[in-house]
Amino acid sequence: MRRRIRYGALALLAGLCAAALPAAARQAAAPPPVFAWPAETSRFVEAPGVAKAQTHCLVCHSADYVSTQPRAMPKAFWEGEVAKMRNAYGAKIPDEDAKAIVDYLNAAYSAPAAPAT
């Protein structure tokens, strides 16, 4: 008899608590929104390979950070930077994408080649 009373009291208490919660709190949590790149990707310099750079670089860096990289650096500098991101920081960049990103950074942020004389 005591068990019935206890279980009945617990059920009543649970019902009262549930009724006190707002309707929104009782609804199942909504799934997280689908990820979309922020609008700030427009700060990337347009050059061949920009999509690969956005795909891989924005995983860790903001577009502001990428767009403020040093200018007039040789291609070897960019090769070293991409290698550092892959080897030291574990960036998951496939070989073919790494080459495209190096080419993009070189085209977008290196000084133009000196005119041939």
Jmol script that loads the backbone (N, CA, C; Angstrom):
load data "model"
ATOM      1  N   MET A   1       0.816  -1.193   0.000  1.00  0.00           N
ATOM      2  CA  MET A   1       0.000   0.000   0.000  1.00  0.00           C
ATOM      3  C   MET A   1       0.868   1.268   0.000  1.00  0.00           C
ATOM      4  N   ARG A   2       1.917   1.245   0.816  1.00  0.00           N
ATOM      5  CA  ARG A   2       2.794   2.420   0.874  1.00  0.00           C
ATOM      6  C   ARG A   2       3.468   2.676  -0.478  1.00  0.00           C
ATOM      7  N   ARG A   3       3.856   1.588  -1.173  1.00  0.00           N
ATOM      8  CA  ARG A   3       4.497   1.754  -2.477  1.00  0.00           C
ATOM      9  C   ARG A   3       3.567   2.436  -3.456  1.00  0.00           C
ATOM     10  N   ARG A   4       2.303   2.053  -3.462  1.00  0.00           N
ATOM     11  CA  ARG A   4       1.345   2.671  -4.365  1.00  0.00           C
ATOM     12  C   ARG A   4       1.230   4.159  -4.088  1.00  0.00           C
ATOM     13  N   ILE A   5       1.211   4.503  -2.844  1.00  0.00           N
ATOM     14  CA  ILE A   5       1.102   5.919  -2.486  1.00  0.00           C
ATOM     15  C   ILE A   5       2.359   6.669  -2.944  1.00  0.00           C
ATOM     16  N   ARG A   6       3.534   6.054  -2.696  1.00  0.00           N
ATOM     17  CA  ARG A   6       4.781   6.702  -3.108  1.00  0.00           C
ATOM     18  C   ARG A   6       4.832   6.894  -4.618  1.00  0.00           C
ATOM     19  N   TYR A   7       4.534   5.822  -5.366  1.00  0.00           N
ATOM     20  CA  TYR A   7       4.566   5.926  -6.819  1.00  0.00           C
ATOM     21  C   TYR A   7       3.511   6.909  -7.319  1.00  0.00           C
ATOM     22  N   GLY A   8       2.366   6.914  -6.702  1.00  0.00           N
ATOM     23  CA  GLY A   8       1.314   7.858  -7.090  1.00  0.00           C
ATOM     24  C   GLY A   8       1.755   9.293  -6.825  1.00  0.00           C
ATOM     25  N   ALA A   9       2.406   9.503  -5.677  1.00  0.00           N
ATOM     26  CA  ALA A   9       2.878  10.845  -5.331  1.00  0.00           C
ATOM     27  C   ALA A   9       3.981  11.280  -6.304  1.00  0.00           C
ATOM     28  N   LEU A  10       4.870  10.349  -6.649  1.00  0.00           N
ATOM     29  CA  LEU A  10       5.935  10.682  -7.612  1.00  0.00           C
ATOM     30  C   LEU A  10       5.356  11.000  -8.984  1.00  0.00           C
ATOM     31  N   ALA A  11       4.381  10.236  -9.407  1.00  0.00           N
ATOM     32  CA  ALA A  11       3.751  10.495 -10.705  1.00  0.00           C
ATOM     33  C   ALA A  11       3.055  11.847 -10.702  1.00  0.00           C
ATOM     34  N   LEU A  12       2.376  12.174  -9.606  1.00  0.00           N
ATOM     35  CA  LEU A  12       1.712  13.471  -9.501  1.00  0.00           C
ATOM     36  C   LEU A  12       2.735  14.606  -9.524  1.00  0.00           C
ATOM     37  N   LEU A  13       3.821  14.439  -8.801  1.00  0.00           N
ATOM     38  CA  LEU A  13       4.875  15.459  -8.774  1.00  0.00           C
ATOM     39  C   LEU A  13       5.492  15.638 -10.157  1.00  0.00           C
ATOM     40  N   ALA A  14       5.757  14.546 -10.854  1.00  0.00           N
ATOM     41  CA  ALA A  14       6.317  14.633 -12.206  1.00  0.00           C
ATOM     42  C   ALA A  14       5.348  15.343 -13.140  1.00  0.00           C
ATOM     43  N   GLY A  15       4.061  15.047 -13.020  1.00  0.00           N
ATOM     44  CA  GLY A  15       3.061  15.711 -13.853  1.00  0.00           C
ATOM     45  C   GLY A  15       2.990  17.196 -13.575  1.00  0.00           C
ATOM     46  N   LEU A  16       3.076  17.572 -12.319  1.00  0.00           N
ATOM     47  CA  LEU A  16       3.048  18.999 -11.965  1.00  0.00           C
ATOM     48  C   LEU A  16       4.281  19.722 -12.505  1.00  0.00           C
ATOM     49  N   CYS A  17       5.446  19.069 -12.405  1.00  0.00           N
ATOM     50  CA  CYS A  17       6.674  19.691 -12.924  1.00  0.00           C
ATOM     51  C   CYS A  17       6.596  19.871 -14.439  1.00  0.00           C
ATOM     52  N   ALA A  18       6.093  18.850 -15.128  1.00  0.00           N
ATOM     53  CA  ALA A  18       5.983  18.935 -16.580  1.00  0.00           C
ATOM     54  C   ALA A  18       5.010  20.022 -16.990  1.00  0.00           C
ATOM     55  N   ALA A  19       3.929  20.173 -16.245  1.00  0.00           N
ATOM     56  CA  ALA A  19       2.940  21.204 -16.571  1.00  0.00           C
ATOM     57  C   ALA A  19       3.504  22.599 -16.320  1.00  0.00           C
ATOM     58  N   ALA A  20       4.426  22.703 -15.385  1.00  0.00           N
ATOM     59  CA  ALA A  20       5.002  24.012 -15.067  1.00  0.00           C
ATOM     60  C   ALA A  20       6.011  24.472 -16.106  1.00  0.00           C
ATOM     61  N   LEU A  21       6.580  23.536 -16.861  1.00  0.00           N
ATOM     62  CA  LEU A  21       7.549  23.918 -17.886  1.00  0.00           C
ATOM     63  C   LEU A  21       6.848  24.600 -19.057  1.00  0.00           C
ATOM     64  N   PRO A  22       7.455  25.617 -19.619  1.00  0.00           N
ATOM     65  CA  PRO A  22       6.852  26.229 -20.805  1.00  0.00           C
ATOM     66  C   PRO A  22       6.833  25.228 -21.959  1.00  0.00           C
ATOM     67  N   ALA A  23       5.935  25.416 -22.860  1.00  0.00           N
ATOM     68  CA  ALA A  23       5.774  24.494 -23.981  1.00  0.00           C
ATOM     69  C   ALA A  23       7.054  24.379 -24.799  1.00  0.00           C
ATOM     70  N   ALA A  24       7.768  25.474 -24.968  1.00  0.00           N
ATOM     71  CA  ALA A  24       8.992  25.445 -25.769  1.00  0.00           C
ATOM     72  C   ALA A  24      10.046  24.547 -25.140  1.00  0.00           C
ATOM     73  N   ALA A  25      10.100  24.508 -23.810  1.00  0.00           N
ATOM     74  CA  ALA A  25      11.096  23.695 -23.128  1.00  0.00           C
ATOM     75  C   ALA A  25      10.768  22.213 -23.254  1.00  0.00           C
ATOM     76  N   ARG A  26       9.500  21.877 -23.441  1.00  0.00           N
ATOM     77  CA  ARG A  26       9.110  20.475 -23.555  1.00  0.00           C
ATOM     78  C   ARG A  26       9.309  19.925 -24.957  1.00  0.00           C
ATOM     79  N   GLN A  27       9.460  20.789 -25.932  1.00  0.00           N
ATOM     80  CA  GLN A  27       9.654  20.329 -27.299  1.00  0.00           C
ATOM     81  C   GLN A  27      11.055  19.756 -27.461  1.00  0.00           C
ATOM     82  N   ALA A  28      11.186  18.843 -28.385  1.00  0.00           N
ATOM     83  CA  ALA A  28      12.508  18.271 -28.668  1.00  0.00           C
ATOM     84  C   ALA A  28      13.411  19.367 -29.209  1.00  0.00           C
ATOM     85  N   ALA A  29      14.670  19.248 -28.878  1.00  0.00           N
ATOM     86  CA  ALA A  29      15.635  20.250 -29.356  1.00  0.00           C
ATOM     87  C   ALA A  29      15.695  20.213 -30.876  1.00  0.00           C
ATOM     88  N   ALA A  30      15.735  21.370 -31.483  1.00  0.00           N
ATOM     89  CA  ALA A  30      15.828  21.468 -32.940  1.00  0.00           C
ATOM     90  C   ALA A  30      17.223  21.036 -33.374  1.00  0.00           C
ATOM     91  N   PRO A  31      17.357  20.408 -34.525  1.00  0.00           N
ATOM     92  CA  PRO A  31      18.694  20.029 -35.000  1.00  0.00           C
ATOM     93  C   PRO A  31      19.518  21.279 -35.279  1.00  0.00           C
ATOM     94  N   PRO A  32      20.828  21.166 -35.154  1.00  0.00           N
ATOM     95  CA  PRO A  32      21.665  22.341 -35.423  1.00  0.00           C
ATOM     96  C   PRO A  32      21.528  22.763 -36.882  1.00  0.00           C
ATOM     97  N   PRO A  33      21.706  24.053 -37.162  1.00  0.00           N
ATOM     98  CA  PRO A  33      21.596  24.511 -38.552  1.00  0.00           C
ATOM     99  C   PRO A  33      22.727  23.934 -39.387  1.00  0.00           C
ATOM    100  N   VAL A  34      22.484  23.823 -40.666  1.00  0.00           N
ATOM    101  CA  VAL A  34      23.501  23.338 -41.590  1.00  0.00           C
ATOM    102  C   VAL A  34      24.573  24.415 -41.694  1.00  0.00           C
ATOM    103  N   PHE A  35      25.833  23.992 -41.643  1.00  0.00           N
ATOM    104  CA  PHE A  35      26.925  24.956 -41.686  1.00  0.00           C
ATOM    105  C   PHE A  35      27.015  25.592 -43.065  1.00  0.00           C
ATOM    106  N   ALA A  36      27.209  26.873 -43.073  1.00  0.00           N
ATOM    107  CA  ALA A  36      27.437  27.611 -44.324  1.00  0.00           C
ATOM    108  C   ALA A  36      28.597  28.566 -44.076  1.00  0.00           C
ATOM    109  N   TRP A  37      29.424  28.743 -45.079  1.00  0.00           N
ATOM    110  CA  TRP A  37      30.540  29.672 -44.921  1.00  0.00           C
ATOM    111  C   TRP A  37      29.990  31.067 -44.662  1.00  0.00           C
ATOM    112  N   PRO A  38      30.617  31.806 -43.769  1.00  0.00           N
ATOM    113  CA  PRO A  38      30.167  33.171 -43.522  1.00  0.00           C
ATOM    114  C   PRO A  38      30.348  34.053 -44.751  1.00  0.00           C
ATOM    115  N   ALA A  39      29.601  35.127 -44.788  1.00  0.00           N
ATOM    116  CA  ALA A  39      29.660  36.039 -45.933  1.00  0.00           C
ATOM    117  C   ALA A  39      31.032  36.682 -46.077  1.00  0.00           C
ATOM    118  N   GLU A  40      31.842  36.632 -45.015  1.00  0.00           N
ATOM    119  CA  GLU A  40      33.139  37.290 -45.063  1.00  0.00           C
ATOM    120  C   GLU A  40      34.125  36.642 -46.024  1.00  0.00           C
ATOM    121  N   THR A  41      33.769  35.510 -46.638  1.00  0.00           N
ATOM    122  CA  THR A  41      34.689  34.888 -47.588  1.00  0.00           C
ATOM    123  C   THR A  41      34.960  35.798 -48.771  1.00  0.00           C
ATOM    124  N   SER A  42      34.138  36.825 -48.959  1.00  0.00           N
ATOM    125  CA  SER A  42      34.352  37.748 -50.069  1.00  0.00           C
ATOM    126  C   SER A  42      35.640  38.556 -49.887  1.00  0.00           C
ATOM    127  N   ARG A  43      36.254  38.498 -48.717  1.00  0.00           N
ATOM    128  CA  ARG A  43      37.511  39.222 -48.505  1.00  0.00           C
ATOM    129  C   ARG A  43      38.688  38.511 -49.153  1.00  0.00           C
ATOM    130  N   PHE A  44      38.494  37.299 -49.635  1.00  0.00           N
ATOM    131  CA  PHE A  44      39.560  36.585 -50.328  1.00  0.00           C
ATOM    132  C   PHE A  44      39.783  37.243 -51.682  1.00  0.00           C
ATOM    133  N   VAL A  45      41.049  37.379 -52.042  1.00  0.00           N
ATOM    134  CA  VAL A  45      41.402  37.905 -53.358  1.00  0.00           C
ATOM    135  C   VAL A  45      40.951  36.878 -54.394  1.00  0.00           C
ATOM    136  N   GLU A  46      40.304  37.341 -55.441  1.00  0.00           N
ATOM    137  CA  GLU A  46      39.888  36.429 -56.510  1.00  0.00           C
ATOM    138  C   GLU A  46      41.109  36.026 -57.321  1.00  0.00           C
ATOM    139  N   ALA A  47      41.379  34.747 -57.353  1.00  0.00           N
ATOM    140  CA  ALA A  47      42.483  34.183 -58.139  1.00  0.00           C
ATOM    141  C   ALA A  47      42.203  32.691 -58.273  1.00  0.00           C
ATOM    142  N   PRO A  48      42.815  32.036 -59.241  1.00  0.00           N
ATOM    143  CA  PRO A  48      42.609  30.594 -59.372  1.00  0.00           C
ATOM    144  C   PRO A  48      42.971  29.886 -58.068  1.00  0.00           C
ATOM    145  N   GLY A  49      42.100  28.995 -57.614  1.00  0.00           N
ATOM    146  CA  GLY A  49      42.325  28.248 -56.381  1.00  0.00           C
ATOM    147  C   GLY A  49      41.654  28.857 -55.167  1.00  0.00           C
ATOM    148  N   VAL A  50      40.912  29.950 -55.327  1.00  0.00           N
ATOM    149  CA  VAL A  50      40.298  30.621 -54.186  1.00  0.00           C
ATOM    150  C   VAL A  50      39.325  29.698 -53.452  1.00  0.00           C
ATOM    151  N   ALA A  51      38.594  28.853 -54.180  1.00  0.00           N
ATOM    152  CA  ALA A  51      37.628  27.958 -53.529  1.00  0.00           C
ATOM    153  C   ALA A  51      38.344  26.947 -52.634  1.00  0.00           C
ATOM    154  N   LYS A  52      39.468  26.430 -53.083  1.00  0.00           N
ATOM    155  CA  LYS A  52      40.245  25.476 -52.266  1.00  0.00           C
ATOM    156  C   LYS A  52      40.778  26.174 -51.012  1.00  0.00           C
ATOM    157  N   ALA A  53      41.261  27.399 -51.172  1.00  0.00           N
ATOM    158  CA  ALA A  53      41.765  28.147 -50.019  1.00  0.00           C
ATOM    159  C   ALA A  53      40.643  28.406 -49.022  1.00  0.00           C
ATOM    160  N   GLN A  54      39.479  28.798 -49.503  1.00  0.00           N
ATOM    161  CA  GLN A  54      38.349  29.025 -48.610  1.00  0.00           C
ATOM    162  C   GLN A  54      37.969  27.736 -47.901  1.00  0.00           C
ATOM    163  N   THR A  55      37.885  26.654 -48.642  1.00  0.00           N
ATOM    164  CA  THR A  55      37.473  25.375 -48.060  1.00  0.00           C
ATOM    165  C   THR A  55      38.405  24.932 -46.944  1.00  0.00           C
ATOM    166  N   HIS A  56      39.707  25.039 -47.163  1.00  0.00           N
ATOM    167  CA  HIS A  56      40.651  24.508 -46.184  1.00  0.00           C
ATOM    168  C   HIS A  56      41.122  25.532 -45.159  1.00  0.00           C
ATOM    169  N   CYS A  57      41.315  26.766 -45.564  1.00  0.00           N
ATOM    170  CA  CYS A  57      41.882  27.764 -44.641  1.00  0.00           C
ATOM    171  C   CYS A  57      40.854  28.257 -43.624  1.00  0.00           C
ATOM    172  N   LEU A  58      39.592  28.372 -44.054  1.00  0.00           N
ATOM    173  CA  LEU A  58      38.572  28.892 -43.138  1.00  0.00           C
ATOM    174  C   LEU A  58      38.171  27.900 -42.059  1.00  0.00           C
ATOM    175  N   VAL A  59      38.695  26.692 -42.119  1.00  0.00           N
ATOM    176  CA  VAL A  59      38.434  25.739 -41.043  1.00  0.00           C
ATOM    177  C   VAL A  59      39.039  26.271 -39.744  1.00  0.00           C
ATOM    178  N   CYS A  60      40.208  26.888 -39.847  1.00  0.00           N
ATOM    179  CA  CYS A  60      40.898  27.398 -38.655  1.00  0.00           C
ATOM    180  C   CYS A  60      41.053  28.916 -38.620  1.00  0.00           C
ATOM    181  N   HIS A  61      41.127  29.550 -39.798  1.00  0.00           N
ATOM    182  CA  HIS A  61      41.409  30.984 -39.862  1.00  0.00           C
ATOM    183  C   HIS A  61      40.186  31.773 -40.304  1.00  0.00           C
ATOM    184  N   SER A  62      40.133  33.028 -39.881  1.00  0.00           N
ATOM    185  CA  SER A  62      39.087  33.921 -40.380  1.00  0.00           C
ATOM    186  C   SER A  62      39.530  34.474 -41.735  1.00  0.00           C
ATOM    187  N   ALA A  63      38.559  34.954 -42.489  1.00  0.00           N
ATOM    188  CA  ALA A  63      38.897  35.571 -43.780  1.00  0.00           C
ATOM    189  C   ALA A  63      39.768  36.801 -43.561  1.00  0.00           C
ATOM    190  N   ASP A  64      39.545  37.516 -42.456  1.00  0.00           N
ATOM    191  CA  ASP A  64      40.394  38.663 -42.148  1.00  0.00           C
ATOM    192  C   ASP A  64      41.848  38.240 -42.002  1.00  0.00           C
ATOM    193  N   TYR A  65      42.070  37.131 -41.310  1.00  0.00           N
ATOM    194  CA  TYR A  65      43.442  36.664 -41.094  1.00  0.00           C
ATOM    195  C   TYR A  65      44.101  36.316 -42.424  1.00  0.00           C
ATOM    196  N   VAL A  66      43.393  35.582 -43.256  1.00  0.00           N
ATOM    197  CA  VAL A  66      43.954  35.180 -44.544  1.00  0.00           C
ATOM    198  C   VAL A  66      44.251  36.408 -45.400  1.00  0.00           C
ATOM    199  N   SER A  67      43.339  37.370 -45.380  1.00  0.00           N
ATOM    200  CA  SER A  67      43.506  38.539 -46.255  1.00  0.00           C
ATOM    201  C   SER A  67      44.592  39.502 -45.775  1.00  0.00           C
ATOM    202  N   THR A  68      45.111  39.304 -44.581  1.00  0.00           N
ATOM    203  CA  THR A  68      46.165  40.199 -44.078  1.00  0.00           C
ATOM    204  C   THR A  68      47.538  39.529 -44.096  1.00  0.00           C
ATOM    205  N   GLN A  69      47.702  38.524 -44.927  1.00  0.00           N
ATOM    206  CA  GLN A  69      48.999  37.857 -45.027  1.00  0.00           C
ATOM    207  C   GLN A  69      50.024  38.789 -45.666  1.00  0.00           C
ATOM    208  N   PRO A  70      51.291  38.537 -45.373  1.00  0.00           N
ATOM    209  CA  PRO A  70      52.326  39.428 -45.922  1.00  0.00           C
ATOM    210  C   PRO A  70      52.353  39.398 -47.439  1.00  0.00           C
ATOM    211  N   ARG A  71      52.739  40.505 -48.002  1.00  0.00           N
ATOM    212  CA  ARG A  71      52.833  40.624 -49.454  1.00  0.00           C
ATOM    213  C   ARG A  71      54.287  40.436 -49.889  1.00  0.00           C
ATOM    214  N   ALA A  72      54.454  40.204 -51.156  1.00  0.00           N
ATOM    215  CA  ALA A  72      55.774  40.122 -51.791  1.00  0.00           C
ATOM    216  C   ALA A  72      56.636  38.975 -51.264  1.00  0.00           C
ATOM    217  N   MET A  73      55.991  37.877 -50.869  1.00  0.00           N
ATOM    218  CA  MET A  73      56.744  36.718 -50.419  1.00  0.00           C
ATOM    219  C   MET A  73      56.900  35.751 -51.598  1.00  0.00           C
ATOM    220  N   PRO A  74      58.021  35.067 -51.676  1.00  0.00           N
ATOM    221  CA  PRO A  74      58.227  34.134 -52.787  1.00  0.00           C
ATOM    222  C   PRO A  74      57.359  32.881 -52.619  1.00  0.00           C
ATOM    223  N   LYS A  75      57.226  32.143 -53.698  1.00  0.00           N
ATOM    224  CA  LYS A  75      56.404  30.932 -53.678  1.00  0.00           C
ATOM    225  C   LYS A  75      56.901  29.945 -52.617  1.00  0.00           C
ATOM    226  N   ALA A  76      58.211  29.880 -52.394  1.00  0.00           N
ATOM    227  CA  ALA A  76      58.772  28.972 -51.383  1.00  0.00           C
ATOM    228  C   ALA A  76      58.221  29.289 -49.993  1.00  0.00           C
ATOM    229  N   PHE A  77      57.964  30.573 -49.724  1.00  0.00           N
ATOM    230  CA  PHE A  77      57.376  30.958 -48.439  1.00  0.00           C
ATOM    231  C   PHE A  77      56.007  30.319 -48.277  1.00  0.00           C
ATOM    232  N   TRP A  78      55.172  30.407 -49.331  1.00  0.00           N
ATOM    233  CA  TRP A  78      53.817  29.855 -49.262  1.00  0.00           C
ATOM    234  C   TRP A  78      53.856  28.333 -49.180  1.00  0.00           C
ATOM    235  N   GLU A  79      54.802  27.709 -49.875  1.00  0.00           N
ATOM    236  CA  GLU A  79      54.952  26.256 -49.763  1.00  0.00           C
ATOM    237  C   GLU A  79      55.265  25.869 -48.325  1.00  0.00           C
ATOM    238  N   GLY A  80      56.141  26.636 -47.686  1.00  0.00           N
ATOM    239  CA  GLY A  80      56.485  26.379 -46.292  1.00  0.00           C
ATOM    240  C   GLY A  80      55.307  26.593 -45.357  1.00  0.00           C
ATOM    241  N   GLU A  81      54.513  27.634 -45.611  1.00  0.00           N
ATOM    242  CA  GLU A  81      53.350  27.909 -44.759  1.00  0.00           C
ATOM    243  C   GLU A  81      52.305  26.795 -44.856  1.00  0.00           C
ATOM    244  N   VAL A  82      52.030  26.359 -46.075  1.00  0.00           N
ATOM    245  CA  VAL A  82      51.041  25.285 -46.250  1.00  0.00           C
ATOM    246  C   VAL A  82      51.572  23.989 -45.646  1.00  0.00           C
ATOM    247  N   ALA A  83      52.850  23.700 -45.837  1.00  0.00           N
ATOM    248  CA  ALA A  83      53.452  22.501 -45.230  1.00  0.00           C
ATOM    249  C   ALA A  83      53.371  22.565 -43.708  1.00  0.00           C
ATOM    250  N   LYS A  84      53.602  23.755 -43.150  1.00  0.00           N
ATOM    251  CA  LYS A  84      53.515  23.924 -41.696  1.00  0.00           C
ATOM    252  C   LYS A  84      52.086  23.646 -41.209  1.00  0.00           C
ATOM    253  N   MET A  85      51.101  24.150 -41.930  1.00  0.00           N
ATOM    254  CA  MET A  85      49.707  23.919 -41.537  1.00  0.00           C
ATOM    255  C   MET A  85      49.379  22.425 -41.554  1.00  0.00           C
ATOM    256  N   ARG A  86      49.907  21.725 -42.542  1.00  0.00           N
ATOM    257  CA  ARG A  86      49.634  20.285 -42.669  1.00  0.00           C
ATOM    258  C   ARG A  86      50.421  19.478 -41.639  1.00  0.00           C
ATOM    259  N   ASN A  87      51.712  19.753 -41.501  1.00  0.00           N
ATOM    260  CA  ASN A  87      52.582  18.912 -40.676  1.00  0.00           C
ATOM    261  C   ASN A  87      52.562  19.284 -39.192  1.00  0.00           C
ATOM    262  N   ALA A  88      52.659  20.555 -38.892  1.00  0.00           N
ATOM    263  CA  ALA A  88      52.718  20.966 -37.488  1.00  0.00           C
ATOM    264  C   ALA A  88      51.335  21.090 -36.852  1.00  0.00           C
ATOM    265  N   TYR A  89      50.347  21.538 -37.629  1.00  0.00           N
ATOM    266  CA  TYR A  89      49.026  21.789 -37.066  1.00  0.00           C
ATOM    267  C   TYR A  89      47.972  20.765 -37.480  1.00  0.00           C
ATOM    268  N   GLY A  90      48.337  19.816 -38.327  1.00  0.00           N
ATOM    269  CA  GLY A  90      47.429  18.735 -38.678  1.00  0.00           C
ATOM    270  C   GLY A  90      46.293  19.085 -39.616  1.00  0.00           C
ATOM    271  N   ALA A  91      46.465  20.117 -40.425  1.00  0.00           N
ATOM    272  CA  ALA A  91      45.425  20.475 -41.396  1.00  0.00           C
ATOM    273  C   ALA A  91      45.247  19.321 -42.373  1.00  0.00           C
ATOM    274  N   LYS A  92      44.014  18.939 -42.588  1.00  0.00           N
ATOM    275  CA  LYS A  92      43.694  17.810 -43.474  1.00  0.00           C
ATOM    276  C   LYS A  92      43.554  18.313 -44.914  1.00  0.00           C
ATOM    277  N   ILE A  93      44.677  18.628 -45.518  1.00  0.00           N
ATOM    278  CA  ILE A  93      44.693  19.157 -46.884  1.00  0.00           C
ATOM    279  C   ILE A  93      45.339  18.118 -47.788  1.00  0.00           C
ATOM    280  N   PRO A  94      44.594  17.561 -48.745  1.00  0.00           N
ATOM    281  CA  PRO A  94      45.189  16.595 -49.679  1.00  0.00           C
ATOM    282  C   PRO A  94      46.296  17.251 -50.510  1.00  0.00           C
ATOM    283  N   ASP A  95      47.207  16.431 -51.016  1.00  0.00           N
ATOM    284  CA  ASP A  95      48.355  16.943 -51.790  1.00  0.00           C
ATOM    285  C   ASP A  95      47.933  17.850 -52.941  1.00  0.00           C
ATOM    286  N   GLU A  96      46.930  17.415 -53.726  1.00  0.00           N
ATOM    287  CA  GLU A  96      46.532  18.221 -54.887  1.00  0.00           C
ATOM    288  C   GLU A  96      45.920  19.557 -54.454  1.00  0.00           C
ATOM    289  N   ASP A  97      45.209  19.571 -53.320  1.00  0.00           N
ATOM    290  CA  ASP A  97      44.652  20.831 -52.821  1.00  0.00           C
ATOM    291  C   ASP A  97      45.748  21.721 -52.244  1.00  0.00           C
ATOM    292  N   ALA A  98      46.753  21.111 -51.619  1.00  0.00           N
ATOM    293  CA  ALA A  98      47.870  21.897 -51.073  1.00  0.00           C
ATOM    294  C   ALA A  98      48.571  22.657 -52.191  1.00  0.00           C
ATOM    295  N   LYS A  99      48.794  21.987 -53.321  1.00  0.00           N
ATOM    296  CA  LYS A  99      49.430  22.652 -54.467  1.00  0.00           C
ATOM    297  C   LYS A  99      48.555  23.793 -54.964  1.00  0.00           C
ATOM    298  N   ALA A 100      47.245  23.580 -55.045  1.00  0.00           N
ATOM    299  CA  ALA A 100      46.330  24.631 -55.508  1.00  0.00           C
ATOM    300  C   ALA A 100      46.323  25.814 -54.536  1.00  0.00           C
ATOM    301  N   ILE A 101      46.399  25.531 -53.240  1.00  0.00           N
ATOM    302  CA  ILE A 101      46.412  26.609 -52.240  1.00  0.00           C
ATOM    303  C   ILE A 101      47.716  27.398 -52.331  1.00  0.00           C
ATOM    304  N   VAL A 102      48.830  26.705 -52.493  1.00  0.00           N
ATOM    305  CA  VAL A 102      50.119  27.404 -52.654  1.00  0.00           C
ATOM    306  C   VAL A 102      50.059  28.305 -53.885  1.00  0.00           C
ATOM    307  N   ASP A 103      49.552  27.771 -54.985  1.00  0.00           N
ATOM    308  CA  ASP A 103      49.436  28.575 -56.208  1.00  0.00           C
ATOM    309  C   ASP A 103      48.524  29.770 -55.991  1.00  0.00           C
ATOM    310  N   TYR A 104      47.412  29.568 -55.262  1.00  0.00           N
ATOM    311  CA  TYR A 104      46.493  30.675 -54.969  1.00  0.00           C
ATOM    312  C   TYR A 104      47.198  31.748 -54.131  1.00  0.00           C
ATOM    313  N   LEU A 105      47.839  31.334 -53.036  1.00  0.00           N
ATOM    314  CA  LEU A 105      48.508  32.308 -52.163  1.00  0.00           C
ATOM    315  C   LEU A 105      49.605  33.051 -52.917  1.00  0.00           C
ATOM    316  N   ASN A 106      50.315  32.340 -53.748  1.00  0.00           N
ATOM    317  CA  ASN A 106      51.374  32.968 -54.542  1.00  0.00           C
ATOM    318  C   ASN A 106      50.785  33.993 -55.508  1.00  0.00           C
ATOM    319  N   ALA A 107      49.700  33.630 -56.167  1.00  0.00           N
ATOM    320  CA  ALA A 107      49.080  34.551 -57.132  1.00  0.00           C
ATOM    321  C   ALA A 107      48.427  35.737 -56.418  1.00  0.00           C
ATOM    322  N   ALA A 108      47.810  35.493 -55.268  1.00  0.00           N
ATOM    323  CA  ALA A 108      47.039  36.550 -54.603  1.00  0.00           C
ATOM    324  C   ALA A 108      47.893  37.461 -53.729  1.00  0.00           C
ATOM    325  N   TYR A 109      48.952  36.946 -53.154  1.00  0.00           N
ATOM    326  CA  TYR A 109      49.688  37.729 -52.146  1.00  0.00           C
ATOM    327  C   TYR A 109      51.167  37.953 -52.440  1.00  0.00           C
ATOM    328  N   SER A 110      51.664  37.448 -53.553  1.00  0.00           N
ATOM    329  CA  SER A 110      53.068  37.689 -53.894  1.00  0.00           C
ATOM    330  C   SER A 110      53.160  38.889 -54.827  1.00  0.00           C
ATOM    331  N   ALA A 111      54.311  39.479 -54.833  1.00  0.00           N
ATOM    332  CA  ALA A 111      54.526  40.633 -55.722  1.00  0.00           C
ATOM    333  C   ALA A 111      54.505  40.142 -57.159  1.00  0.00           C
ATOM    334  N   PRO A 112      54.028  40.969 -58.068  1.00  0.00           N
ATOM    335  CA  PRO A 112      54.052  40.563 -59.468  1.00  0.00           C
ATOM    336  C   PRO A 112      55.490  40.374 -59.945  1.00  0.00           C
ATOM    337  N   ALA A 113      55.640  39.485 -60.886  1.00  0.00           N
ATOM    338  CA  ALA A 113      56.991  39.212 -61.403  1.00  0.00           C
ATOM    339  C   ALA A 113      57.528  40.457 -62.093  1.00  0.00           C
ATOM    340  N   ALA A 114      58.821  40.605 -61.985  1.00  0.00           N
ATOM    341  CA  ALA A 114      59.473  41.746 -62.641  1.00  0.00           C
ATOM    342  C   ALA A 114      59.359  41.576 -64.148  1.00  0.00           C
ATOM    343  N   PRO A 115      59.158  42.661 -64.886  1.00  0.00           N
ATOM    344  CA  PRO A 115      59.064  42.541 -66.336  1.00  0.00           C
ATOM    345  C   PRO A 115      60.355  42.017 -66.939  1.00  0.00           C
ATOM    346  N   ALA A 116      60.223  41.206 -67.958  1.00  0.00           N
ATOM    347  CA  ALA A 116      61.397  40.638 -68.643  1.00  0.00           C
ATOM    348  C   ALA A 116      62.128  41.748 -69.391  1.00  0.00           C
ATOM    349  N   THR A 117      63.429  41.704 -69.338  1.00  0.00           N
ATOM    350  CA  THR A 117      64.218  42.735 -70.049  1.00  0.00           C
ATOM    351  C   THR A 117      64.992  42.150 -71.185  1.00  0.00           C
TER     352      THR A 117
END
end "model"
wireframe off; spacefill off
backbone 0.3
color backbone group
